[in-house]
Each structure stands twice: as C-alpha cells, then as structure tokens.
Amino acid sequence: MSEPRAHEKAQAIAAKLLKKRTGSVSSGLSAGTEHQSRKQRGYAPSVSTVSYMDHPHDDDFFTKPAVQYENTYQIEPNIRFPVKAIEDMMSEVLDNHLHDEKYDPDFCRKMTKTISDDVKAKVKEMSIPRYKIICLIHIGQVNDQGLRIGSRCLWNAKFDTYSSCEYKNQSLFAVASVYGVYFE
C-alpha cells in the first residue's frame, strides 16, 4: 500500500480531535457514496468543526468604534483624596473581617483577597473622581517577630497620596494600604 497523502493525514488528525471534543465525527468523514464520488472527482473531503461561541474572538473587540472623549485639560483634582475617611473605613473593615479569627495560612490567603475587594468597593462608593485606587492587604502571624513593609511609587506628591491602617489580635496582624493616584 502506498503512503497516505498529506491532506489525508491532516484529515485523520482533525477527525481524531473532533471525535475527542464532540464524541462523534461529522458525516463528511463517513464512508458514504458522496464521499467516494468527491474523492474520484479530485476534491478533498471536508471535515466539519465545532464553533465555540462562548469564547470571545479577537474580531469581536474591533466591531464597535472606539469612543473618543474630549480633553478636559484638568490638571488638578476638584476633590482631594479623603485620607482620614478611608483610614476609618479600613479600620472598620479589618475589625469586621478579622475579629476573633485565628491565624491559618489558607484562611489568610483568601481573606486578603476578600478584604481587598471590600475596601476597594467601599472606596469606589465614595466616588472620588479621577483617582485610580490601589489596595494592598498584608496578613501575618503574631509570633514575636518584626516586619517592615515598604513601597515605592512614582507620583505627583502634590495630589497623590495614600491611607494606611493596622489591625492586631492575639493570633494575627494585618496592614491595609490604599493608594490614590490622580489621573490627569
């Protein structure tokens, strides 16, 4: 027997993948009379595939024209970042989430995400215009150790600022920081 041609190999691989995905192969690959007559006429048999419409395609992002906004030329904020109000809110959120909790690494990993999301949502509810919000939460075990948390930012010292809050109970400590960076 002669070796199968390249397109027949590709067809076999495609059929295998299709069968693996859907559990069946399309009727175009079955040994029917239509398939045989097409092969005799010189046409390559076709393989149907499944379209996954649940996943966005790159073309979907380019169908709508981009919205063009006019420049506001606003280089100073109308409302300053409310540092004290955010510190009070973070203190309340940390106390609500971590009151009487024991340190557990898995619990703390999940809780940092939860607290961060809650703090960010409450800061957004304050509707401070034109500020980008960055929220960081650190939770650790109280075990007679020291900890230094440092951060570096490139920002405008005139308008950009941050709020920070600490919480501690018998078993764990938490440090929350919210950075407000003015978006010109």
Contact map, one row per residue, 1 for C-alpha under 8 A:
1110000000000000000000000000000000000000000000000000000000000000000000000000000000000000000000000000000000000000000000000000000000000000000000000000000000000000000000000000000000000000
1111000000000000000000000000000000000000000000000000000000000000000000000000000000000000000000000000000000000000000000000000000000000000000000000000000000000000000000000000000000000000
1111100000000000000000000000000000000000000000000000000000000000000000000000000000000000000000000000000000000000000000000000000000000000000000000000000000000000000000000000000000000000
0111110110000000000000000000000000000000000000000000000000000000000000000000000000000000000000000000000000000000000000000000000000000000000000000000000000000000000000000000000000000000
0011111110000000000000000000000000000000000000000000000000000000000000000000000000000000000000000000000000000000000000000000000000000000000000000000000000000000000000000000000000000000
0001111111000000000000000000000000000000000000000000000000000000000000000000000000000000000000000000000000000000000000000000000000000000000000000000000000000000000000000000000000000000
0000111111100000000000000000000000000000000100000000000000000000000000000000000000000000000000000000000000000000000000000000000000000000000000000000000000000000000000000000000000000000
0001111111110000000000000000000000000000000000000000000000000000000000000000000000000000000000000000000000000000000000000000000000000000000000000000000000000000000000000000000000000000
0001111111111000000000000000000000000000000000000000000000000000000000000000000000000000000000000000000000000000000000000000000000000000000000000000000000000000000000000000000000000000
0000011111111100000000000000000000000000000000000000000000000000000000000000000000000000000000000000000000000000000000000000000000000000000000000000000000000000000000000000000000000000
0000001111111110000000000000000000000000000001100000000000000000000000000000000000000000000000000000000000000000000000000000000000000000000000000000000000000000000000000000000000000000
0000000111111111000000000000000000000000000000000000000000000000000000000000000000000000000000000000000000000000000000000000000000000000000000000000000000000000000000000000000000000000
0000000011111111100000000000000000000000000000000000000000000000000000000000000000000000000000000000000000000000000000000000000000000000000000000000000000000000000000000000000000000000
0000000001111111110000000000000000000000000000100000000000000000000000000000000000000000000000000000000000000000000000000000000000000000000000000000000000000000000000000000000000000000
0000000000111111111000001000100000000000000000100000000000000000000000000000000000000000000000000000000000000000000000000000000000000000000000000000000000000000000000000000000000000000
0000000000011111111100000000000000000000000000000000000000000000000000000000000000000000000000000000000000000000000000000000000000000000000000000000000000000000000000000000000000000000
0000000000001111111110000000000000000000000000000000000000000000000000000000000000000000000000000000000000000000000000000000000000000000000000000000000000000000000000000000000000000000
0000000000000111111111111000000000000000000000001100000000000000000000000000000000000000000000000000000000000000000000000000000000000000000000000000000000000000000000000000000000000000
0000000000000011111111111000000000000000000000000000000000000000000000000000000000000000000000000000000000000000000000000000000000000000000000000000000000000000000000000000000000000000
0000000000000001111111110000000000000000000000000000000000000000000000000000000000000000000000000000000000000000000000000000000000000000000000000000000000000000000000000000000000000000
0000000000000000111111100000000000000000000000000000000000000000000000000000000000000000000000000000000000000000000000000000000000000000000000000000000000000000000000000000000000000000
0000000000000000011111111000000000000000000000000100000000000000000000000000000000000000000000000000000000000000000000000000000000000000000000000000000000000000000000000000000000000000
0000000000000000011111111000000000000000000000000000000000000000000000000000000000000000000000000000000000000000000000000000000000000000000000000000000000000000000000000000000000000000
0000000000000000011101111100000000000000000000000000000000000000000000000000000000000000000000000000000000000000000000000000000000000000000000000000000000000000000000000000000000000000
0000000000000010011001111110110000000000000000000000000000000000000000000000000000000000000000000000000000000000000000000000000000000000000000000000000000000000000000000000000000000000
0000000000000000000000011111110000000000000000110000000000000000000000000000000000000000000000000000000000000000000000000000000000000000000000000000000000000000000000000000000000000000
0000000000000000000000001111110000000000000000000000000000000000000000000000000000000000000000000000000000000000000000000000000000000000000000000000000000000000000000000000000000000000
0000000000000000000000000111110000100000000011110000000000000000000000000000000000000000000000000000000000000000000000000000000000000000000000000000000000000000000000000000000000000000
0000000000000010000000001111111000100000000011100000000000000000000000000000000000000000000000000000000000000000000000000000000000000000000000000000000000000000000000000000000000000000
0000000000000000000000001111111100100000000000000000000000000000000000000000000000000000000000000000000000000000000000000000000000000000000000000000000000000000000000000000000000000000
0000000000000000000000000000111110110000000000000000000000000000000000000000000000000000000000000000000000000000000000000000000000000000000000000000000000000000000000000000000000000000
0000000000000000000000000000011111110000000000000000000000000000000000000000000000000000000000000000000000000000000000000000000000000000000000000000000000000000000000000000000000000000
0000000000000000000000000000001111111000000000000000000000000000000000000000000000000000000000000000000000000000000000000000000000000000000000000000000000000000000000000000000000000000
0000000000000000000000000000000111111100000000000000000000000000000000000000000000000000000000000000000000000000000000000000000000000000000000000000000000000000000000000000000000000000
0000000000000000000000000001111111111110000010000000000000000000000000000000000000000000000000000000000000000000000000000000000000000000000000000000000000000000000000000000000000000000
0000000000000000000000000000001111111111000000000000000000000000000000000000000000000000000000000000000000000000000000000000000000000000000000000000000000000000000000000000000000000000
0000000000000000000000000000000011111111100000000000000000000000000000000000000000000000000000000000000000000000000000000000000000000000000000000000000000000000000000000000000000000000
0000000000000000000000000000000001111111111110000000000000000000000000000000000000000000000000000000000000000000000000000000000000000000000000000000000000000000000000000000000000000000
0000000000000000000000000000000000111111111110000000000000000000000000000000000000000000000000000000000000000000000000000000000000000000000000000000000000000000000000000000000000000000
0000000000000000000000000000000000011111111000000000000000000000000000000000000000000000000000000000000000000000000000000000000000000000000000000000000000000000000000000000000000000000
0000000000000000000000000000000000001111111000000000000000000000000000000000000000000000000000000000000000000000000000000000000000000000000000000000000000000000000000000000000000000000
0000000000000000000000000000000000000111111100000000000000000000000000000000000000000000000000000000000000000000000000000000000000000000000000000000000000000000000000000000000000000000
0000000000000000000000000000000000000111111110000000000000000000000000000000000000000000000000000000000000000000000000000000000000000000000000000000000000000000000000000000000000000000
0000001000000000000000000000000000000110011111000000000000000000000000000000000000000000000000000000000000000000000000000000000000000000000000000000000000000000000000000000000000000000
0000000000000000000000000001100000100110001111100000000000000000000000000000000000000000000000000000000000000000000000000000000000000000000000000000000000000000000000000000000000000000
0000000000100000000000000001100000000000000111110000000000000000000000000000000000000000000000000000000000000000000000000000000000000000000000000000000000000000000000000000000000000000
0000000000100110000000000101100000000000000011111000000000000000000000000000000000000000000000000000000000000000000000000000000000000000000000000000000000000000000000000000000000000000
0000000000000000000000000101000000000000000001111100000000000000000000000000000000000000000000000000000000000000000000000000000000000000000000000000000000000000000000000000000000000000
0000000000000000010000000000000000000000000000111110000000000000000000000000000000000000000000000000000000000000000000000000000000000000000000000000000000000000000000000000000000000000
0000000000000000010001000000000000000000000000011111000000000000000000000000000000000000000000000000000000000000000000000000000000000000000000000000000000000000000000000000000000000000
0000000000000000000000000000000000000000000000001111100000000000000000000000000000000000000000000000000000000000000000000000000000000000000000000000000000000000000000000000000000000000
0000000000000000000000000000000000000000000000000111111000000000000000000000000000000000000000000000000000000000000000000000000000000000000000000000000000000000000000000000000000000000
0000000000000000000000000000000000000000000000000011111100000000000000000000000000000000000000000000000000000000000000000000000000000000000000000000000000000000000000000000000000000000
0000000000000000000000000000000000000000000000000001111100000000000000000000000000000000000000000000000000000000000000000000000000000000000000000000000000000000000000000000000000000000
0000000000000000000000000000000000000000000000000001111110000000000000000000000000000000000000000000000000000000000000000000000000000000000000000000000000000000000000000000000000000000
0000000000000000000000000000000000000000000000000000111111010000000000000000000000000000000000000000000000000000000000000000000000000000000000000000000000000000000000000000000000000000
0000000000000000000000000000000000000000000000000000001111111000000000000000000000000000000000000000000000000000000000000000000000000000000000000000000000000000000000000000000000000000
0000000000000000000000000000000000000000000000000000000111111100000000000000000000000000000000000000000000000000000000000000000000000000000000000000000000000000000000000000000000000000
0000000000000000000000000000000000000000000000000000000011111110000000000000000000000000000000000000000000000000000000000000000000000000000000000000000000000000000000000000000000000000
0000000000000000000000000000000000000000000000000000000111111110000000000000000000000000000000000000000000000000000000000000000000000000000000000000000000000000000000000000000000000000
0000000000000000000000000000000000000000000000000000000011111111000000000000000000000000000000000000000000000000000000000000000000000000000000000000000000000000000000000000000000000000
0000000000000000000000000000000000000000000000000000000001111111100000000000000000000000000000000000000000000000000000000000000000000000000000000000000000000000000000000000000000000000
0000000000000000000000000000000000000000000000000000000000111111100000000000000000000000000000000000000000000000000000000000000000000000000000000000000000000000000000000000000000000000
0000000000000000000000000000000000000000000000000000000000001111110000000000000000000000000000000000000000000000000000000000000000000000000000000000000000000000000000000000000000000000
0000000000000000000000000000000000000000000000000000000000000111111000000000000000000000000000000000000000000000000000000000000000000000000000000000000000000000000000000000000000000000
0000000000000000000000000000000000000000000000000000000000000001111100000000000000000000000000000000000000000000000000000000000000000000000000000000000000000000000000000000000000000000
0000000000000000000000000000000000000000000000000000000000000000111110000000000000000000000000000000000000000000000000000000000000000000000000000000000000000000000000000000000000000000
0000000000000000000000000000000000000000000000000000000000000000011111000000000000000000000000000000000000000000000000000000000000000000000000000000000000000000000000000000000000000000
0000000000000000000000000000000000000000000000000000000000000000001111100000000000000000000000000000000000000000000000000000000000000000000000000000000000000000000000000000000000000000
0000000000000000000000000000000000000000000000000000000000000000000111110000000000000000000000000000000000000000000000000000000000000000000000000000000000000000000000000000000000000000
0000000000000000000000000000000000000000000000000000000000000000000011111000000000000000000000000000000000000000000000000000000000000000000000000000000000000000000000000000000000000000
0000000000000000000000000000000000000000000000000000000000000000000001111100000000000000000000000000000000000000000000000000000000000000000000000000000000000000000000000000000000000000
0000000000000000000000000000000000000000000000000000000000000000000000111110000000000000000000000000000000000000000000000000000000000000000000000000000000000000000000000000000000000001
0000000000000000000000000000000000000000000000000000000000000000000000011111100000000000000000000000000000000000000000000000000000000000000000000000000000000000000000000000000000000001
0000000000000000000000000000000000000000000000000000000000000000000000001111100000000000000000000000000000000000000000000000000000000000000000000000000000000000000000000000000000000001
0000000000000000000000000000000000000000000000000000000000000000000000000111110000000000000000000000000000000000000000000000000000000000000000000000000000000010000000000000000000000001
0000000000000000000000000000000000000000000000000000000000000000000000000111111100000000000000000000000000000000000000000000000011000000000000000000000000000010000000000000000000000100
0000000000000000000000000000000000000000000000000000000000000000000000000001111100000000000000000000000000000000000000000000000000000000000000000000000000000000000000000000000000000000
0000000000000000000000000000000000000000000000000000000000000000000000000000111110000000000000000000000000000000000000000000000110000000000000000000000000000000000000000000000000000000
0000000000000000000000000000000000000000000000000000000000000000000000000000111111000000000000000000000000000000000000000000000100000000000000000000000000000010000000000000000000000000
0000000000000000000000000000000000000000000000000000000000000000000000000000001111100000000000000000000000000000000000000000000100100000000000000000000000000001100000000000000000010000
0000000000000000000000000000000000000000000000000000000000000000000000000000000111111100000000000000000000000000000000000000000000000000000000000000000000000000000000000000000000000000
0000000000000000000000000000000000000000000000000000000000000000000000000000000011111110000000000000000000000000000000000000000000000000000000000000000000000000111000000000000000000000
0000000000000000000000000000000000000000000000000000000000000000000000000000000001111111000000000000000000000000000000000000000000000000000000000000000000000000001000000000000000000000
0000000000000000000000000000000000000000000000000000000000000000000000000000000001111111100000000000000000000000000000000000000000000000000000000000000000000000000000000000000000000000
0000000000000000000000000000000000000000000000000000000000000000000000000000000001111111110000000000000000000000000000000010000000000000000000000000000000000000001000000000000000000000
0000000000000000000000000000000000000000000000000000000000000000000000000000000000111111111000000000000000000000000000000000000000000000000000000000000000000000001110000000000000000000
0000000000000000000000000000000000000000000000000000000000000000000000000000000000011111111100000000000000000000000000000000000000000000000000000000000000000000000000000000000000000000
0000000000000000000000000000000000000000000000000000000000000000000000000000000000001111111110000000000000000000000000100100000000000000000000000000000000000000000000000000000000000000
0000000000000000000000000000000000000000000000000000000000000000000000000000000000000111111111000000000000000000000000100000000000000000000000000000000000000000000010000000000100000000
0000000000000000000000000000000000000000000000000000000000000000000000000000000000000011111111100000000000000000000000000000000000000000000000000000000000000000000011100000000000000000
0000000000000000000000000000000000000000000000000000000000000000000000000000000000000001111111110000000000000000000000000000000000000000000000000000000000000000000000000000000000000000
0000000000000000000000000000000000000000000000000000000000000000000000000000000000000000111111111000000000000000001001100000000000000000000000000000000000000000000000000000000000000000
0000000000000000000000000000000000000000000000000000000000000000000000000000000000000000011111111110000000000000001000000000000000000000000000000000000000000000000000100000010000000000
0000000000000000000000000000000000000000000000000000000000000000000000000000000000000000001111111110000000000000000000000000000000000000000000000000000000000000000000100000000000000000
0000000000000000000000000000000000000000000000000000000000000000000000000000000000000000000111111110000000000000000000000000000000000000000000000000000000000000000000000000000000000000
0000000000000000000000000000000000000000000000000000000000000000000000000000000000000000000011111110000000000010001000000000000000000000000000000000000000000000000000000000000000000000
0000000000000000000000000000000000000000000000000000000000000000000000000000000000000000000001111111100000000000000000000000000000000000000000000000000000000000000000000000000000000000
0000000000000000000000000000000000000000000000000000000000000000000000000000000000000000000001111111100000000000000000000000000000000000000000000000000000000000000000001000000000000000
0000000000000000000000000000000000000000000000000000000000000000000000000000000000000000000000000111110000000000000000000000000000000000000000000000000000000000000000001000000000000000
0000000000000000000000000000000000000000000000000000000000000000000000000000000000000000000000000111111000000000000000000000000000000000000000000000000000000000000000000011000000000000
0000000000000000000000000000000000000000000000000000000000000000000000000000000000000000000000000001111100000000000000000000000000000000000000000000000000000000000000000111000000000000
0000000000000000000000000000000000000000000000000000000000000000000000000000000000000000000000000000111110110000000000000000000000000000000110000000000000000000000000000011000000000000
0000000000000000000000000000000000000000000000000000000000000000000000000000000000000000000000000000011111110000000000000000000000000000000000000000000000000000000000000000000000000000
0000000000000000000000000000000000000000000000000000000000000000000000000000000000000000000000000000001111111000000000000000000000000000000000000000000000000000000000000000000000000000
0000000000000000000000000000000000000000000000000000000000000000000000000000000000000000000000000000000111111100000000000000000000000000000000000000000000000000000000000000000000000000
0000000000000000000000000000000000000000000000000000000000000000000000000000000000000000000000000000001111111110000000000000000000000000000000000000000000000000000000000000000000000000
0000000000000000000000000000000000000000000000000000000000000000000000000000000000000000000000000000001111111111000000000000000000000000001100000000000000000000000000000000000000000000
0000000000000000000000000000000000000000000000000000000000000000000000000000000000000000000000000000000011111111100000000000000000000000000000000000000000000000000000000000000000000000
0000000000000000000000000000000000000000000000000000000000000000000000000000000000000000000000000000000001111111110000000000000000000000000000000000000000000000000000000000000000000000
0000000000000000000000000000000000000000000000000000000000000000000000000000000000000000000000001000000000111111111000000000000000000000000000000000000000000000000000000000000000000000
0000000000000000000000000000000000000000000000000000000000000000000000000000000000000000000000000000000000011111111100000000000000000000111000000000000000000000000000000000000000000000
0000000000000000000000000000000000000000000000000000000000000000000000000000000000000000000000000000000000001111111110000000000000000000100000000000000000000000000000000000000000000000
0000000000000000000000000000000000000000000000000000000000000000000000000000000000000000000000000000000000000111111111000000000000000000000000000000000000000000000000000000000000000000
0000000000000000000000000000000000000000000000000000000000000000000000000000000000000000000011001000000000000011111111100000000000000000100000000000000000000000000000000000000000000000
0000000000000000000000000000000000000000000000000000000000000000000000000000000000000000000000000000000000000001111111110000000000000011100000000000000000000000000000000000000000000000
0000000000000000000000000000000000000000000000000000000000000000000000000000000000000000000000000000000000000000111111111000000000000000000000000000000000000000000000000000000000000000
0000000000000000000000000000000000000000000000000000000000000000000000000000000000000000000010000000000000000000011111111100000000000000000000000000000000000000000000000000000000000000
0000000000000000000000000000000000000000000000000000000000000000000000000000000000000000110010000000000000000000001111111110000000000010000000000000000000000000000000000000000000000000
0000000000000000000000000000000000000000000000000000000000000000000000000000000000000000000000000000000000000000000111111111000000001110000000000000000000000000000000000000000000000000
0000000000000000000000000000000000000000000000000000000000000000000000000000000000000000000000000000000000000000000011111111100000000000000000000000000000000000000000000000000000000000
0000000000000000000000000000000000000000000000000000000000000000000000000000000000000000100000000000000000000000000001111111110000000000000000000000000000000000000000000000000000000000
0000000000000000000000000000000000000000000000000000000000000000000000000000000000000100000000000000000000000000000000111111111100001000000000000000000000000000000000000000000000000000
0000000000000000000000000000000000000000000000000000000000000000000000000000000000000000000000000000000000000000000000011111111100000000000000000000000000000000000000000000000000000000
0000000000000000000000000000000000000000000000000000000000000000000000000000000000000000000000000000000000000000000000001111111000000000000000000000000000000000000000000000000000000000
0000000000000000000000000000000000000000000000000000000000000000000000000000000000000000000000000000000000000000000000000111111100000000000000000000000000000000000000000000000000000000
0000000000000000000000000000000000000000000000000000000000000000000000000000000000000000000000000000000000000000000000000011111110000000000000000000000000000000000000000000000000000000
0000000000000000000000000000000000000000000000000000000000000000000000000000001110000000000000000000000000000000000000000011011111100000000000000000000000000000000000000000000000000000
0000000000000000000000000000000000000000000000000000000000000000000000000000101000000000000000000000000000000000000000000000001111100000000000000000000000000000000000000000000000000000
0000000000000000000000000000000000000000000000000000000000000000000000000000100000000000000000000000000000000000000000000000000111110000000000000000000000000000000000000000000000000111
0000000000000000000000000000000000000000000000000000000000000000000000000000000010000000000000000000000000000000000000000000000111111000000000000000000000000000000000000000000000011110
0000000000000000000000000000000000000000000000000000000000000000000000000000000000000000000000000000000000000000000000000000000001111100000000000000000000000000000000000000000000111110
0000000000000000000000000000000000000000000000000000000000000000000000000000000000000000000000000000000000000000000000010010000000111110000000000000000000000000000000000000000001111000
0000000000000000000000000000000000000000000000000000000000000000000000000000000000000000000000000000000000000000000000010000000000011111000000000000000000000000000000000000000001110000
0000000000000000000000000000000000000000000000000000000000000000000000000000000000000000000000000000000000000000000100110000000000001111100000000000000000000000000000000000000111100000
0000000000000000000000000000000000000000000000000000000000000000000000000000000000000000000000000000000000000000000100000000000000000111110000000000000000000000000000000000000111000000
0000000000000000000000000000000000000000000000000000000000000000000000000000000000000000000000000000000000000001101100000000000000000011111000000000000000000000000000000000011110000000
0000000000000000000000000000000000000000000000000000000000000000000000000000000000000000000000000000000000000001000000000000000000000001111100000000000000000000000000000000011100000000
0000000000000000000000000000000000000000000000000000000000000000000000000000000000000000000000000000000000010001000000000000000000000000111110000000000000000000000000000001111000000000
0000000000000000000000000000000000000000000000000000000000000000000000000000000000000000000000000000001000010000000000000000000000000000011111000000000000000000000000000001110000000000
0000000000000000000000000000000000000000000000000000000000000000000000000000000000000000000000000000001000000000000000000000000000000000001111100000000000000000000000000011100000000000
0000000000000000000000000000000000000000000000000000000000000000000000000000000000000000000000000000000000000000000000000000000000000000000111111000000000000000000000000111100000000000
0000000000000000000000000000000000000000000000000000000000000000000000000000000000000000000000000000000000000000000000000000000000000000000011111000000000000000000000000000000000000000
0000000000000000000000000000000000000000000000000000000000000000000000000000000000000000000000000000000000000000000000000000000000000000000001111100000000000000000000000000000000000000
0000000000000000000000000000000000000000000000000000000000000000000000000000000000000000000000000000000000000000000000000000000000000000000001111110000000000000000000000000000000000000
0000000000000000000000000000000000000000000000000000000000000000000000000000000000000000000000000000000000000000000000000000000000000000000000011111000000000000000000000000000000000000
0000000000000000000000000000000000000000000000000000000000000000000000000000000000000000000000000000000000000000000000000000000000000000000000001111100000000000000000000000000000000000
0000000000000000000000000000000000000000000000000000000000000000000000000000000000000000000000000000000000000000000000000000000000000000000000000111110000000000000000000000000000000000
0000000000000000000000000000000000000000000000000000000000000000000000000000000000000000000000000000000000000000000000000000000000000000000000000011111000000000000000000000000000000000
0000000000000000000000000000000000000000000000000000000000000000000000000000000000000000000000000000000000000000000000000000000000000000000000000001111100000000000000000000000000000000
0000000000000000000000000000000000000000000000000000000000000000000000000000000000000000000000000000000000000000000000000000000000000000000000000000111110000000000000000000000000000000
0000000000000000000000000000000000000000000000000000000000000000000000000000000000000000000000000000000000000000000000000000000000000000000000000000011111000000000000000000000000000000
0000000000000000000000000000000000000000000000000000000000000000000000000000000000000000000000000000000000000000000000000000000000000000000000000000001111100000000000000000000000000000
0000000000000000000000000000000000000000000000000000000000000000000000000000000000000000000000000000000000000000000000000000000000000000000000000000000111110000000000000000000000000000
0000000000000000000000000000000000000000000000000000000000000000000000000000000000000000000000000000000000000000000000000000000000000000000000000000000011111001000000000000000000001000
0000000000000000000000000000000000000000000000000000000000000000000000000000000000000000000000000000000000000000000000000000000000000000000000000000000001111111000000000000000000000000
0000000000000000000000000000000000000000000000000000000000000000000000000000000000000000000000000000000000000000000000000000000000000000000000000000000000111111100000000000000000000000
0000000000000000000000000000000000000000000000000000000000000000000000000000000000000000000000000000000000000000000000000000000000000000000000000000000000011111000000000000000000000000
0000000000000000000000000000000000000000000000000000000000000000000000000001100100000000000000000000000000000000000000000000000000000000000000000000000000011111100000000000000000001100
0000000000000000000000000000000000000000000000000000000000000000000000000000000010000000000000000000000000000000000000000000000000000000000000000000000000111111110000000000000000111100
0000000000000000000000000000000000000000000000000000000000000000000000000000000010100000000000000000000000000000000000000000000000000000000000000000000000001011111000000000000000111000
0000000000000000000000000000000000000000000000000000000000000000000000000000000000100000000000000000000000000000000000000000000000000000000000000000000000000001111100000000000011110000
0000000000000000000000000000000000000000000000000000000000000000000000000000000000110110000000000000000000000000000000000000000000000000000000000000000000000000111110000000000011100000
0000000000000000000000000000000000000000000000000000000000000000000000000000000000000010000000000000000000000000000000000000000000000000000000000000000000000000011111000000001111000000
0000000000000000000000000000000000000000000000000000000000000000000000000000000000000010011000000000000000000000000000000000000000000000000000000000000000000000001111100000001110000000
0000000000000000000000000000000000000000000000000000000000000000000000000000000000000000001000000000000000000000000000000000000000000000000000000000000000000000000111110000111100000000
0000000000000000000000000000000000000000000000000000000000000000000000000000000000000000001001100000000000000000000000000000000000000000000000000000000000000000000011111000111000000000
0000000000000000000000000000000000000000000000000000000000000000000000000000000000000000000000000000000000000000000000000000000000000000000000000000000000000000000001111111110000000000
0000000000000000000000000000000000000000000000000000000000000000000000000000000000000000000000000011000000000000000000000000000000000000000000000000000000000000000000111111100000000000
0000000000000000000000000000000000000000000000000000000000000000000000000000000000000000000000000000010000000000000000000000000000000000000001000000000000000000000000011111000000000000
0000000000000000000000000000000000000000000000000000000000000000000000000000000000000000000000000000111000000000000000000000000000000000000011000000000000000000000000011111100000000000
0000000000000000000000000000000000000000000000000000000000000000000000000000000000000000000000000000111000000000000000000000000000000000001111000000000000000000000000011111110000000000
0000000000000000000000000000000000000000000000000000000000000000000000000000000000000000000000000000000000000000000000000000000000000000001111000000000000000000000001111011111000000000
0000000000000000000000000000000000000000000000000000000000000000000000000000000000000000000001000000000000000000000000000000000000000000111100000000000000000000000001110001111100000000
0000000000000000000000000000000000000000000000000000000000000000000000000000000000000000000000000000000000000000000000000000000000000000111000000000000000000000000111100000111110000000
0000000000000000000000000000000000000000000000000000000000000000000000000000000000000000010000000000000000000000000000000000000000000011110000000000000000000000000111000000011111000000
0000000000000000000000000000000000000000000000000000000000000000000000000000000000000000000000000000000000000000000000000000000000000011100000000000000000000000011110000000001111100000
0000000000000000000000000000000000000000000000000000000000000000000000000000000000000000000000000000000000000000000000000000000000001111000000000000000000000000011100000000000111110000
0000000000000000000000000000000000000000000000000000000000000000000000000000000000000000000000000000000000000000000000000000000000011110000000000000000000000001111000000000000011111000
0000000000000000000000000000000000000000000000000000000000000000000000000000000010000000000000000000000000000000000000000000000000111100000000000000000000000001110000000000000001111100
0000000000000000000000000000000000000000000000000000000000000000000000000000000000000000000000000000000000000000000000000000000000111000000000000000000000100011100000000000000000111110
0000000000000000000000000000000000000000000000000000000000000000000000000000100000000000000000000000000000000000000000000000000001110000000000000000000000000011000000000000000000011111
0000000000000000000000000000000000000000000000000000000000000000000000000000000000000000000000000000000000000000000000000000000001110000000000000000000000000000000000000000000000001111
0000000000000000000000000000000000000000000000000000000000000000000000001111000000000000000000000000000000000000000000000000000001000000000000000000000000000000000000000000000000000111
